[in-house]
């Protein structure tokens, strides 16, 4: 696997106000490589979220897992200043993204926003008084999907459903699968269409994907998933469609059309265990489309690409219907496949 060092961290914090940016620049290099999120809340301590948990930071850039008087706090004015900078000093032009809860930044980083909603006729039309910012640092992990490509995609193109809990690396693996299938790494190059409703897989910024998805990949950025799948089927002739967190009724119907057209799907679903997966109605609906041949359960131990178990789709359906589930076990590099 390949993962960039401190460059993503430095790029992400460049949008913050001067005082907070300067403090975060003093953080030790090793910590910078591990930070996944920077949480800024009005009048609350600045939090660094990483593989080892949540820590605080002092004016000198020292980090600690214990809150103290020296822990840096973000003022209300600093949150507002950061918000304006994140919007490129044009809040009006970013209002749709703000209402969706986040803004995509150069490099694929995302600023999650929380404030006071302004509603009209039951729909949110604006957000003001931003109170917290969750700066998610994008790191593309090249090779995260190596194990899956080696075991499933070298000779065939199966439909694959990725199941995992929060932070298990579902999006990271989807991104790398798109790249490897597009480039033809260790397999034939495939025509890939990525449905990126939440702008996390490709991280398109001003029309350019910030993440490397290869030369044979089309990105439907910001489309509702169901509509994007149908558009891809009509105009892009994909061999495989990749999307994150599928399961809505529109998406199910669109997938059924794709299956009838001979298209394969790779998608993800929230489920930290096979028991949780079989209890989710979305899992049953997805598997009933016939779009998926394999189900991969992610280990969720903070290492993207680590697979706990691999199941045939019909085995999961048998479990949902009350039959006994028999996973296929194959040990490889600490993963169970």
C-alpha positions in Angstrom: 0.0 0.0 0.0 1.0 3.6 -0.5 -0.1 6.5 1.6 1.0 10.1 1.4 2.8 11.5 4.5 2.1 15.0 5.9 1.1 16.7 2.6 -2.6 16.0 2.9 -2.7 17.3 6.5 -0.8 20.5 5.5 -3.1 21.0 2.6 -6.2 20.5 4.7 -5.3 23.0 7.4 -4.3 25.7 4.9 -8.0 26.8 4.8 -8.1 27.6 8.5 -7.7 31.0 10.2 -4.1 32.0 10.8 -3.9 31.3 14.6 -5.4 27.8 14.4 -3.4 27.0 11.3 -0.1 28.0 12.9 -0.8 26.0 16.0 -1.7 22.9 13.9 1.5 23.3 11.8 3.5 22.8 15.1 2.0 19.3 15.6 4.7 16.6 15.4 5.2 15.1 11.9 4.2 11.6 13.1 0.9 12.8 14.5 0.2 14.7 11.2 0.4 11.5 9.2 -2.2 9.8 11.5 -4.8 12.6 11.9 -8.0 11.7 10.1 -10.3 14.6 11.3 -9.8 18.0 12.9 -12.8 19.0 15.0 -13.4 22.7 15.6 -16.3 23.7 17.8 -17.1 27.2 19.0 -15.5 27.9 22.4 -14.5 24.2 22.7 -11.1 22.5 22.6 -9.6 21.7 19.2 -9.7 17.9 18.7 -7.4 15.8 16.6 -9.0 12.4 15.6 -6.7 9.6 14.5 -6.0 5.9 14.6 -5.2 6.1 18.3 -8.3 8.0 19.3 -9.0 11.6 20.2 -6.4 14.1 21.5 -6.0 17.7 22.4 -3.4 20.2 21.2 -1.6 23.0 23.0 -0.4 26.4 21.7 3.0 24.9 21.2 1.6 22.1 19.1 2.0 19.4 21.7 -0.7 16.7 21.7 -2.2 15.0 24.7 -5.1 12.6 25.4 -5.9 14.6 28.6 -7.8 17.8 28.5 -6.0 20.6 30.4 -5.9 24.4 30.8 -3.3 24.5 28.0 -5.6 22.9 25.5 -6.3 25.3 22.6 -9.9 26.3 22.1 -11.5 27.8 19.0 -13.3 31.0 19.5 -16.7 31.8 17.8 -14.9 34.4 15.7 -12.3 31.9 14.5 -15.0 29.4 13.6 -16.7 32.1 11.5 -13.4 33.1 9.9 -12.6 29.5 9.0 -16.1 29.1 7.6 -15.7 32.1 5.3 -12.3 30.8 4.1 -13.7 27.3 3.4 -16.4 28.9 1.3 -13.8 30.9 -0.7 -15.4 34.0 0.8 -18.5 33.4 -1.2 -21.1 31.9 1.1 -23.9 32.4 -1.4 -22.2 30.3 -4.1 -21.7 27.4 -1.6 -25.2 27.5 -0.1 -26.4 24.3 -1.7 -23.3 22.4 -0.4 -23.7 24.0 3.0 -27.3 22.8 3.2 -26.0 19.3 2.3 -23.8 19.6 5.4 -20.3 19.7 3.8 -18.0 21.5 1.3 -15.4 19.6 -0.7 -12.0 21.3 -0.7 -9.0 21.1 -3.0 -7.3 17.7 -2.5 -10.5 16.0 -1.8 -10.7 17.1 1.9 -14.2 17.8 3.2 -15.4 20.3 5.7 -18.5 19.1 7.5 -20.6 22.1 8.8 -23.1 22.4 11.6 -25.1 25.5 12.5 -28.6 26.9 12.6 -30.9 25.9 9.7 -33.3 28.3 7.9 -36.3 26.3 6.7 -39.1 27.2 4.2 -42.1 25.0 3.5 -40.5 22.2 5.4 -37.2 22.3 3.4 -33.9 23.7 4.5 -32.8 26.7 2.3 -29.8 28.0 4.2 -27.6 27.6 7.3 -26.2 30.4 9.4 -24.3 30.8 12.7 -21.9 28.0 11.9 -21.0 26.5 15.3 -18.7 23.6 14.4 -16.5 22.4 11.6 -15.3 18.8 11.0 -12.3 18.9 8.7 -11.9 15.4 7.2 -8.4 14.8 5.8 -8.5 12.9 2.5 -5.8 10.3 2.0 -5.9 8.0 -1.0 -4.5 4.6 0.0 -3.1 3.0 -3.2 -3.3 -0.7 -2.9 -6.1 -0.8 -0.4 -8.0 -3.2 -2.7 -5.1 -5.4 -3.6 -6.4 -8.5 -1.7 -9.9 -8.2 -3.3 -8.5 -7.7 -6.8 -6.2 -10.7 -6.4 -8.9 -13.0 -5.2 -11.9 -11.9 -7.1 -11.1 -9.7 -10.1 -8.1 -11.2 -11.9 -10.2 -13.4 -14.2 -13.8 -12.4 -13.7 -15.8 -9.3 -12.9 -18.1 -10.2 -10.0 -20.6 -7.9 -8.3 -19.4 -7.1 -4.8 -21.1 -5.7 -1.7 -18.7 -4.3 0.9 -20.0 -4.4 4.5 -18.3 -2.6 7.4 -18.8 -0.3 10.3 -17.8 3.4 10.5 -14.1 3.9 9.8 -13.6 0.4 8.4 -12.4 1.7 5.1 -15.4 1.1 2.8 -14.9 4.3 0.8 -11.1 3.8 0.7 -11.5 0.4 -0.8 -14.2 1.5 -3.3 -11.9 4.2 -4.5 -9.0 1.9 -5.0 -11.2 -0.7 -6.7 -12.3 2.0 -9.2 -8.7 2.9 -9.8 -7.4 -0.7 -10.2 -10.3 -1.9 -12.4 -10.0 1.3 -14.6 -6.2 0.9 -15.0 -6.3 -2.8 -15.4 -3.9 -3.5 -12.5 -3.5 -7.3 -12.2 -6.7 -7.6 -14.2 -8.3 -6.5 -17.5 -9.1 -2.7 -17.8 -12.8 -2.2 -17.3 -15.1 0.7 -18.2 -15.9 2.1 -14.7 -18.6 4.5 -13.7 -18.4 6.0 -10.2 -21.5 7.3 -8.7 -20.2 9.9 -6.2 -23.3 11.4 -4.6 -21.4 12.6 -1.5 -18.3 13.6 -3.5 -16.1 11.3 -1.4 -14.8 8.7 -3.8 -13.4 10.9 -6.5 -13.4 14.2 -4.6 -14.1 16.3 -7.6 -13.1 19.9 -7.2 -13.9 22.4 -10.1 -14.5 19.5 -12.4 -11.3 17.6 -11.7 -11.1 14.4 -9.6 -8.6 15.0 -6.8 -8.2 11.2 -6.4 -6.6 9.0 -9.0 -9.3 6.8 -10.5 -7.4 5.8 -13.6 -8.0 6.6 -17.3 -11.1 4.4 -17.9 -13.4 5.9 -15.3 -16.3 8.3 -15.5 -17.5 10.1 -12.4 -21.1 11.2 -11.8 -20.4 13.8 -9.2 -23.2 14.9 -6.8 -26.0 13.1 -8.6 -28.6 11.2 -6.6 -27.5 7.6 -6.8 -30.6 6.2 -8.5 -30.6 8.9 -11.2 -26.8 8.6 -11.7 -27.0 4.8 -12.3 -29.7 5.3 -14.9 -27.7 8.1 -16.6 -24.6 5.9 -16.6 -26.6 3.1 -18.2 -28.0 5.4 -20.9 -24.9 7.2 -21.9 -21.6 5.7 -20.6 -21.9 1.9 -21.4 -20.1 0.9 -18.2 -19.0 -2.6 -17.4 -19.1 -1.9 -13.7 -20.8 0.8 -11.6 -19.4 1.7 -8.2 -21.3 3.6 -5.5 -21.1 4.1 -1.8 -23.8 3.3 0.8 -26.5 2.0 -1.5 -30.0 0.8 -0.5 -32.7 3.4 -1.3 -35.7 2.3 -3.3 -34.7 4.4 -6.3 -31.2 2.9 -6.2 -32.6 -0.6 -6.0 -34.8 -0.1 -9.1 -31.9 1.4 -11.0 -29.6 -1.5 -10.1 -32.3 -3.9 -11.3 -32.2 -2.2 -14.7 -28.4 -2.4 -14.7 -28.4 -6.1 -13.9 -30.8 -6.6 -16.9 -28.3 -4.7 -19.0 -25.5 -6.9 -18.0 -23.7 -4.4 -15.8 -21.9 -5.4 -12.6 -22.1 -3.4 -9.4 -19.7 -2.7 -6.5 -21.3 -1.0 -3.5 -21.0 -0.6 0.2 -23.4 -0.9 3.2 -23.1 0.0 6.9 -22.8 -3.3 8.9 -20.0 -4.0 11.4 -20.8 -7.8 11.6 -22.6 -10.4 9.5 -25.3 -10.5 12.2 -25.9 -6.8 11.7 -25.8 -7.2 8.0 -28.5 -9.9 7.9 -30.7 -7.7 10.1 -30.6 -4.8 7.7 -33.6 -4.6 5.3 -31.4 -2.8 2.8 -29.1 -5.8 2.6 -32.0 -8.0 1.6 -33.2 -5.6 -1.0 -29.7 -5.2 -2.5 -29.1 -8.9 -2.7 -32.5 -9.6 -4.2 -31.5 -7.4 -7.2 -29.0 -10.1 -8.3 -26.4 -7.4 -8.7 -24.0 -9.0 -6.2 -22.1 -12.3 -6.3 -19.8 -11.7 -3.3 -20.1 -10.0 0.1 -16.9 -8.8 1.8 -17.0 -8.1 5.5 -14.3 -5.6 6.5 -12.3 -6.1 9.7 -12.8 -2.6 10.9 -9.4 -2.4 12.8 -8.2 0.8 11.3 -6.3 -0.8 8.4 -8.0 -0.1 5.1 -8.3 -3.2 3.0 -8.3 -5.8 5.8 -11.0 -8.3 5.0 -12.5 -10.3 7.9 -14.6 -12.7 5.8 -15.8 -13.2 2.3 -19.2 -14.8 1.6 -21.1 -15.8 -1.5 -24.2 -13.6 -1.8 -26.5 -16.6 -1.7 -25.0 -17.6 1.7 -26.0 -14.2 3.1 -29.5 -14.6 1.6 -29.7 -18.1 3.2 -28.9 -16.6 6.6 -31.5 -13.8 6.1 -34.0 -16.5 5.3 -33.0 -18.5 8.4 -30.6 -21.1 7.0 -27.1 -21.7 8.4 -24.3 -19.5 7.1 -21.0 -21.1 6.2 -18.3 -18.5 5.4 -15.4 -19.5 3.1 -12.2 -19.2 5.1 -8.8 -18.6 3.6 -6.0 -17.1 5.7 -3.8 -14.6 4.0 -1.6 -12.0 5.6 -3.7 -11.9 8.8 -6.9 -11.5 6.9 -9.6 -14.1 6.7 -11.0 -14.5 3.2 
